[in-house]
Amino acid sequence: MMVAAHIGDLNAARSFGLRTGFIYRPNEYGPTRQADKASPGQFDVVSKDMLDLALQLGA
């Protein structure tokens, strides 16, 4: 599984057959640039943070 906060990276990973996990990082670029956002179902797991990702994966 590829886990990232960048939609382009996850799309590339999926094209090679990997499962995908998106983690939303709203402050990644600071106040001047908007971070990527994913919709539920866009990737195998769409989470609000690392703990949410772990919970969704059953950890």
C-alpha positions as CSV (number, residue, x, y, z in Angstrom):
1,M,0.0,0.0,0.0
2,M,1.2,3.5,-0.9
3,V,0.1,6.1,1.7
4,A,0.6,9.8,0.8
5,A,-1.0,13.3,0.9
6,H,-0.5,13.8,-2.8
7,I,-3.2,12.7,-5.3
8,G,-0.7,12.4,-8.2
9,D,1.6,10.0,-6.2
10,L,-1.4,7.9,-5.3
11,N,-2.7,7.7,-8.8
12,A,0.7,6.6,-10.0
13,A,0.9,3.9,-7.3
14,R,-2.6,2.6,-8.2
15,S,-1.5,2.4,-11.9
16,F,1.1,-0.2,-10.7
17,G,-1.4,-2.2,-8.8
18,L,-0.8,-0.9,-5.3
19,R,-3.6,-0.2,-2.8
20,T,-3.8,3.5,-1.9
21,G,-4.2,5.5,1.3
22,F,-4.7,9.2,1.4
23,I,-3.9,11.3,4.4
24,Y,-5.2,14.9,4.5
25,R,-2.5,17.4,5.5
26,P,-4.2,20.8,5.5
27,N,-1.2,22.8,6.7
28,E,1.4,21.1,4.5
29,Y,2.2,24.1,2.3
30,G,1.3,26.8,4.9
31,P,-1.2,29.6,4.3
32,T,-0.3,30.3,0.7
33,R,-1.1,27.1,-1.1
34,Q,-4.0,24.7,-0.7
35,A,-3.3,21.0,0.1
36,D,-4.7,18.1,-1.9
37,K,-8.1,16.8,-0.8
38,A,-9.6,13.5,-1.6
39,S,-13.2,12.4,-1.6
40,P,-14.4,9.2,0.1
41,G,-14.0,6.3,-2.3
42,Q,-11.4,8.1,-4.4
43,F,-8.7,5.8,-2.9
44,D,-8.9,2.6,-0.9
45,V,-8.6,4.6,2.3
46,V,-9.2,8.3,2.7
47,S,-8.3,9.6,6.2
48,K,-8.0,12.9,8.1
49,D,-4.7,12.0,9.8
50,M,-2.4,9.1,10.6
51,L,-4.5,7.8,13.5
52,D,-7.6,7.8,11.4
53,L,-5.8,5.8,8.7
54,A,-4.6,3.2,11.3
55,L,-8.2,2.9,12.7
56,Q,-9.6,2.4,9.2
57,L,-7.0,-0.3,8.6
58,G,-7.9,-2.1,11.8
59,A,-4.7,-1.3,13.7
